[in-house]
């Protein structure tokens, strides 16, 4: 990890300054890159300084600060420690600007974006809700109210999360595009957001929706790009984030190799009386008991 950090460090300043220079040229603190963001299922762009790109901009700065702190601790480079502090200050500024521009207390969530006339476009996309929760950019109260909107306005009867509620007159099962899209990729991000605030019953449902499609008689093991599309194809990003959501969100395993810590924070629905996870380095068993639950975790399990 340290070797990787040293390898990418020379590019960090260049990438971040290019991104903010191009997509926030006047220094509002909120990115506006007018394009899809995050993963292939974000077909609906954000036409202004918006919730999703703004949240990712703050996270970019936090990641940069973390990188420079790691290198400062490892190499004793005080210049890197000062750079980490500057990135943290920049992130604080951008987060405050994001909340001032986009957070609406009366709605209990961020809006989609503000247009060039200062008008708020209210109905944000799923990542405009999930990313601030996943990144810890809103407190627990605001996270809950944000996810209430995701659940009650942007979720179907099987628990599937839609791109947005900008549905228009598009036909859901015929064309995989725009607001009605329930991409297999985006479901994992909804699970991560629900799990971040301990919403046990909601967290599993987006993944269950994907699993039913993948294991159904039509897909037969392939991961569709858009969950209800009628074509075969293995969309590997969806498979990757699905596995990540199972490991990190449902089973709640989060390893910090730099700090040498392992956090276990499961988010199983109440109906599950047992669950098991077998990985090359971890063997994890959950079982409900009369008094609560029991977790058995073995680390450094030999593969094979």
Kinemage of the C-alpha trace (Angstrom):
@kinemage 1
@onewidth
@group {chain A} dominant
@subgroup {mainchain}
@vectorlist {calphas} color= white
{ca unk a 1} P 0.000 0.000 0.000
{ca unk a 2} L 2.818 2.411 0.792
{ca unk a 3} L 4.522 1.603 -2.501
{ca unk a 4} L 1.257 2.333 -4.286
{ca unk a 5} L 0.857 5.616 -2.376
{ca unk a 6} L 4.355 6.695 -3.374
{ca unk a 7} L 3.660 5.766 -6.992
{ca unk a 8} L 0.448 7.783 -7.348
{ca unk a 9} L 1.442 10.774 -5.203
{ca unk a 10} L 3.114 12.762 -8.023
{ca unk a 11} L -0.177 12.708 -9.971
{ca unk a 12} L -2.541 13.720 -7.155
{ca unk a 13} L -2.017 17.467 -7.275
{ca unk a 14} L -2.225 17.470 -11.073
{ca unk a 15} L -5.485 15.478 -11.163
{ca unk a 16} L -7.247 17.479 -8.476
{ca unk a 17} L -6.191 20.891 -9.744
{ca unk a 18} L -7.201 19.957 -13.287
{ca unk a 19} L -10.590 18.710 -12.079
{ca unk a 20} L -11.399 21.747 -9.970
{ca unk a 21} L -9.883 24.131 -12.517
{ca unk a 22} L -12.087 22.810 -15.294
{ca unk a 23} L -15.307 22.042 -13.401
{ca unk a 24} L -15.276 24.768 -10.774
{ca unk a 25} L -13.297 27.499 -12.486
{ca unk a 26} L -14.755 30.334 -10.390
{ca unk a 27} L -14.076 28.617 -7.073
{ca unk a 28} L -17.579 27.986 -5.763
{ca unk a 29} L -16.332 24.818 -4.048
{ca unk a 30} L -18.972 22.658 -5.755
{ca unk a 31} L -18.046 20.725 -8.881
{ca unk a 32} L -20.269 20.869 -11.960
{ca unk a 33} L -18.940 18.520 -14.572
{ca unk a 34} L -22.129 18.060 -16.573
{ca unk a 35} L -21.572 14.364 -17.214
{ca unk a 36} L -22.215 10.958 -15.757
{ca unk a 37} L -20.318 10.308 -12.577
{ca unk a 38} L -19.200 7.354 -10.543
{ca unk a 39} L -20.159 4.359 -12.645
{ca unk a 40} L -21.664 3.271 -15.939
{ca unk a 41} L -25.233 3.416 -14.664
{ca unk a 42} L -25.225 7.184 -14.132
{ca unk a 43} L -26.639 8.029 -17.535
{ca unk a 44} L -28.320 11.160 -16.219
{ca unk a 45} L -25.810 13.994 -16.035
{ca unk a 46} L -25.856 16.855 -13.534
{ca unk a 47} L -26.269 20.091 -15.519
{ca unk a 48} L -24.849 22.423 -12.853
{ca unk a 49} L -23.098 22.668 -9.497
{ca unk a 50} L -24.744 19.607 -8.053
{ca unk a 51} L -25.131 17.193 -5.186
{ca unk a 52} L -23.325 14.203 -6.696
{ca unk a 53} L -20.281 15.900 -8.288
{ca unk a 54} L -20.000 18.227 -5.296
{ca unk a 55} L -19.919 15.292 -2.870
{ca unk a 56} L -17.312 13.499 -4.960
{ca unk a 57} L -15.213 16.655 -5.110
{ca unk a 58} L -15.107 16.815 -1.320
{ca unk a 59} L -14.197 13.121 -1.193
{ca unk a 60} L -11.370 13.618 -3.696
{ca unk a 61} L -9.845 16.204 -1.375
{ca unk a 62} L -10.278 13.967 1.677
{ca unk a 63} L -8.561 11.117 -0.160
{ca unk a 64} L -5.678 13.410 -1.071
{ca unk a 65} L -5.322 14.518 2.547
{ca unk a 66} L -5.302 10.901 3.668
{ca unk a 67} L -2.659 9.973 1.122
{ca unk a 68} L -0.323 12.751 2.235
{ca unk a 69} L -0.829 11.913 5.920
{ca unk a 70} L 0.083 8.279 5.241
{ca unk a 71} L 3.262 9.317 3.426
{ca unk a 72} L 4.123 11.910 6.066
{ca unk a 73} L 3.871 9.287 8.808
{ca unk a 74} L 5.802 6.690 6.824
{ca unk a 75} L 8.579 8.885 5.463
{ca unk a 76} L 8.738 11.696 8.038
{ca unk a 77} L 8.029 14.265 5.322
{ca unk a 78} L 6.671 17.373 7.068
{ca unk a 79} L 5.956 18.981 3.721
{ca unk a 80} L 3.466 16.213 3.041
{ca unk a 81} L 1.902 16.777 6.487
{ca unk a 82} L 1.383 20.446 5.658
{ca unk a 83} L -0.091 19.491 2.277
{ca unk a 84} L -2.516 17.093 4.010
{ca unk a 85} L -3.681 19.930 6.271
{ca unk a 86} L -4.252 22.199 3.261
{ca unk a 87} L -6.303 19.534 1.491
{ca unk a 88} L -8.403 19.063 4.634
{ca unk a 89} L -9.033 22.814 4.788
{ca unk a 90} L -10.019 22.828 1.124
{ca unk a 91} L -12.379 19.912 1.708
{ca unk a 92} L -13.972 21.720 4.674
{ca unk a 93} L -14.525 24.784 2.489
{ca unk a 94} L -16.083 22.717 -0.314
{ca unk a 95} L -18.362 20.795 2.040
{ca unk a 96} L -19.606 24.022 3.626
{ca unk a 97} L -20.245 25.444 0.151
{ca unk a 98} L -22.061 22.241 -0.863
{ca unk a 99} L -24.370 22.457 2.143
{ca unk a 100} L -25.037 26.167 1.674
{ca unk a 101} L -25.849 25.793 -2.016
{ca unk a 102} L -27.623 22.428 -2.123
{ca unk a 103} L -28.865 21.269 1.274
{ca unk a 104} L -32.522 22.065 1.967
{ca unk a 105} L -33.533 21.725 5.598
{ca unk a 106} L -37.233 21.735 4.760
{ca unk a 107} L -36.758 18.780 2.393
{ca unk a 108} L -34.243 16.984 4.575
{ca unk a 109} L -31.920 16.287 1.637
{ca unk a 110} L -29.750 17.843 -1.029
{ca unk a 111} L -31.269 19.056 -4.274
{ca unk a 112} L -30.071 17.960 -7.702
{ca unk a 113} L -28.256 21.158 -8.690
{ca unk a 114} L -28.636 24.925 -8.896
{ca unk a 115} L -28.926 26.382 -12.376
{ca unk a 116} L -27.192 29.447 -13.822
{ca unk a 117} L -29.990 31.660 -12.489
{ca unk a 118} L -29.646 30.401 -8.937
{ca unk a 119} L -32.790 28.301 -9.055
{ca unk a 120} L -32.782 24.960 -7.241
{ca unk a 121} L -33.685 21.867 -9.255
{ca unk a 122} L -35.145 19.747 -6.501
{ca unk a 123} L -35.277 16.109 -7.589
{ca unk a 124} L -31.777 14.730 -7.323
{ca unk a 125} L -30.398 11.442 -8.593
{ca unk a 126} L -29.699 8.385 -6.447
{ca unk a 127} L -25.990 9.215 -6.119
{ca unk a 128} L -26.838 12.742 -4.996
{ca unk a 129} L -28.405 11.057 -1.972
{ca unk a 130} L -26.171 8.008 -1.487
{ca unk a 131} L -22.724 9.538 -1.897
{ca unk a 132} L -22.967 12.143 0.910
{ca unk a 133} L -24.211 9.387 3.240
{ca unk a 134} L -21.516 6.895 2.193
{ca unk a 135} L -18.784 9.513 2.541
{ca unk a 136} L -19.985 10.690 5.959
{ca unk a 137} L -20.623 14.231 4.726
{ca unk a 138} L -23.988 14.582 6.477
{ca unk a 139} L -24.850 13.760 10.077
{ca unk a 140} L -26.950 10.765 11.039
{ca unk a 141} L -30.201 12.753 11.215
{ca unk a 142} L -29.734 14.238 7.743
{ca unk a 143} L -28.630 10.857 6.387
{ca unk a 144} L -31.864 9.274 7.617
{ca unk a 145} L -34.053 11.946 6.050
{ca unk a 146} L -32.121 11.701 2.776
{ca unk a 147} L -32.592 7.945 2.644
{ca unk a 148} L -36.291 8.311 3.421
{ca unk a 149} L -36.556 10.130 0.099
{ca unk a 150} L -34.597 7.365 -1.641
{ca unk a 151} L -36.882 4.743 -0.143
{ca unk a 152} L -40.253 6.410 -0.665
{ca unk a 153} L -39.701 8.281 -3.943
{ca unk a 154} L -37.026 6.368 -5.861
{ca unk a 155} L -37.544 2.697 -4.967
{ca unk a 156} L -39.682 0.070 -6.677
{ca unk a 157} L -41.755 -2.695 -5.154
{ca unk a 158} L -38.878 -5.198 -5.201
{ca unk a 159} L -36.527 -2.811 -3.438
{ca unk a 160} L -34.821 -1.714 -6.659
{ca unk a 161} L -33.444 1.820 -6.616
{ca unk a 162} L -34.009 3.924 -9.710
{ca unk a 163} L -31.611 6.409 -11.256
{ca unk a 164} L -33.916 9.288 -10.306
{ca unk a 165} L -37.561 10.193 -10.318
{ca unk a 166} L -37.162 12.063 -13.623
{ca unk a 167} L -39.194 9.351 -15.291
{ca unk a 168} L -40.834 11.291 -18.105
{ca unk a 169} L -42.608 8.983 -20.516
{ca unk a 170} L -39.812 6.429 -20.952
{ca unk a 171} L -40.803 2.786 -20.954
{ca unk a 172} L -39.033 0.972 -18.138
{ca unk a 173} L -38.463 -2.521 -19.519
{ca unk a 174} L -37.891 -1.593 -23.131
{ca unk a 175} L -35.068 0.955 -23.101
{ca unk a 176} L -32.373 1.070 -20.367
{ca unk a 177} L -31.896 4.805 -20.030
{ca unk a 178} L -32.626 7.922 -17.959
{ca unk a 179} L -34.654 8.163 -14.796
{ca unk a 180} L -36.500 4.862 -14.886
{ca unk a 181} L -33.262 2.909 -15.107
{ca unk a 182} L -32.648 0.379 -12.334
{ca unk a 183} L -29.050 -0.470 -13.138
{ca unk a 184} L -27.450 -3.464 -11.481
{ca unk a 185} L -24.484 -1.252 -10.579
{ca unk a 186} L -26.381 1.388 -8.648
{ca unk a 187} L -28.069 -1.078 -6.288
{ca unk a 188} L -24.809 -1.703 -4.405
{ca unk a 189} L -24.424 2.013 -3.683
{ca unk a 190} L -27.901 2.137 -2.194
{ca unk a 191} L -27.002 -0.831 0.017
{ca unk a 192} L -23.826 0.919 1.158
{ca unk a 193} L -25.758 4.057 2.084
{ca unk a 194} L -28.450 2.162 3.981
{ca unk a 195} L -25.843 0.115 5.836
{ca unk a 196} L -23.893 3.245 6.785
{ca unk a 197} L -26.773 4.326 9.010
{ca unk a 198} L -27.874 0.863 10.145
{ca unk a 199} L -31.044 0.462 8.097
{ca unk a 200} L -30.955 -3.330 8.264
{ca unk a 201} L -34.201 -4.101 6.482
{ca unk a 202} L -33.621 -1.774 3.535
{ca unk a 203} L -29.932 -2.557 2.990
{ca unk a 204} L -30.365 -6.066 1.633
{ca unk a 205} L -33.270 -5.388 -0.734
{ca unk a 206} L -31.378 -3.749 -3.654
{ca unk a 207} L -28.901 -6.655 -3.676
{ca unk a 208} L -31.725 -9.185 -3.463
{ca unk a 209} L -33.298 -7.514 -6.504
{ca unk a 210} L -30.081 -7.938 -8.500
{ca unk a 211} L -29.589 -11.522 -7.320
{ca unk a 212} L -33.070 -12.490 -8.484
{ca unk a 213} L -32.264 -11.203 -11.973
{ca unk a 214} L -28.795 -12.752 -12.128
{ca unk a 215} L -29.985 -16.146 -10.865
{ca unk a 216} L -33.241 -16.110 -12.808
{ca unk a 217} L -34.144 -18.223 -15.841
{ca unk a 218} L -33.235 -15.482 -18.328
{ca unk a 219} L -29.806 -14.218 -17.215
{ca unk a 220} L -28.749 -17.590 -15.736
{ca unk a 221} L -25.690 -16.230 -13.969
{ca unk a 222} L -24.777 -13.219 -16.081
{ca unk a 223} L -24.828 -9.721 -14.582
{ca unk a 224} L -26.991 -7.453 -16.762
{ca unk a 225} L -25.952 -3.836 -17.116
{ca unk a 226} L -29.509 -2.717 -16.507
{ca unk a 227} L -31.390 -5.155 -14.334
{ca unk a 228} L -34.478 -5.683 -16.469
{ca unk a 229} L -32.922 -5.638 -19.909
{ca unk a 230} L -33.465 -8.646 -22.140
{ca unk a 231} L -29.989 -9.307 -23.442
{ca unk a 232} L -27.091 -11.412 -22.260
{ca unk a 233} L -23.835 -9.946 -21.106
{ca unk a 234} L -21.524 -10.101 -18.141
{ca unk a 235} L -21.162 -6.576 -16.792
{ca unk a 236} L -18.143 -6.975 -14.547
{ca unk a 237} L -18.437 -3.612 -12.670
{ca unk a 238} L -21.827 -4.720 -11.364
{ca unk a 239} L -20.415 -8.033 -10.174
{ca unk a 240} L -17.534 -6.212 -8.483
{ca unk a 241} L -19.590 -3.696 -6.534
{ca unk a 242} L -22.110 -6.427 -5.666
{ca unk a 243} L -19.345 -8.418 -3.985
{ca unk a 244} L -18.062 -5.277 -2.277
{ca unk a 245} L -21.510 -4.463 -0.897
{ca unk a 246} L -21.972 -7.999 0.451
{ca unk a 247} L -18.563 -7.968 2.177
{ca unk a 248} L -18.365 -4.377 3.401
{ca unk a 249} L -22.022 -3.427 3.871
{ca unk a 250} L -24.005 -6.563 4.784
{ca unk a 251} L -21.241 -8.443 6.609
{ca unk a 252} L -19.641 -5.151 7.587
{ca unk a 253} L -15.997 -6.153 7.144
{ca unk a 254} L -13.730 -3.139 6.670
{ca unk a 255} L -9.960 -3.645 6.784
{ca unk a 256} L -7.573 -0.697 7.175
{ca unk a 257} L -4.202 -2.176 6.360
{ca unk a 258} L -2.304 1.049 7.025
{ca unk a 259} L -3.734 1.361 10.552
{ca unk a 260} L -3.735 -2.404 11.052
{ca unk a 261} L -7.394 -2.505 12.099
{ca unk a 262} L -10.428 -4.558 11.110
{ca unk a 263} L -13.926 -3.212 11.771
{ca unk a 264} L -16.907 -5.588 11.932
{ca unk a 265} L -20.298 -3.882 11.610
{ca unk a 266} L -22.918 -6.263 10.178
{ca unk a 267} L -26.189 -5.060 8.708
{ca unk a 268} L -28.349 -8.168 8.383
{ca unk a 269} L -32.160 -8.088 8.225
{ca unk a 270} L -34.005 -9.404 11.267
{ca unk a 271} L -35.302 -12.481 9.410
{ca unk a 272} L -31.793 -13.848 8.826
{ca unk a 273} L -30.929 -16.359 11.532
{ca unk a 274} L -27.518 -17.213 10.073
{ca unk a 275} L -25.040 -16.116 7.407
{ca unk a 276} L -21.566 -17.191 6.334
{ca unk a 277} L -18.776 -15.545 4.363
{ca unk a 278} L -15.640 -17.351 3.229
{ca unk a 279} L -12.766 -15.282 1.855
{ca unk a 280} L -9.075 -16.068 1.414
{ca unk a 281} L -8.186 -14.136 4.593
{ca unk a 282} L -11.428 -14.253 6.587
{ca unk a 283} L -13.870 -16.939 7.645
{ca unk a 284} L -16.983 -15.283 9.097
{ca unk a 285} L -20.079 -16.894 10.628
{ca unk a 286} L -23.112 -15.060 11.970
{ca unk a 287} L -25.827 -16.805 13.961
{ca unk a 288} L -28.824 -15.408 15.780
{ca unk a 289} L -29.228 -16.558 19.379
{ca unk a 290} L -31.953 -16.284 21.990
{ca unk a 291} L -30.193 -13.315 23.555
{ca unk a 292} L -28.998 -11.572 20.420
{ca unk a 293} L -26.427 -12.885 17.949
{ca unk a 294} L -23.011 -14.485 17.779
{ca unk a 295} L -20.226 -13.750 15.295
{ca unk a 296} L -17.239 -16.032 14.799
{ca unk a 297} L -14.406 -14.567 12.755
{ca unk a 298} L -11.161 -16.313 11.833
{ca unk a 299} L -8.482 -14.277 10.075
{ca unk a 300} L -5.605 -15.315 7.834
{ca unk a 301} L -7.497 -18.381 6.654
{ca unk a 302} L -5.423 -20.346 4.102
{ca unk a 303} L -6.985 -20.249 0.658
{ca unk a 304} L -7.978 -23.522 -0.975
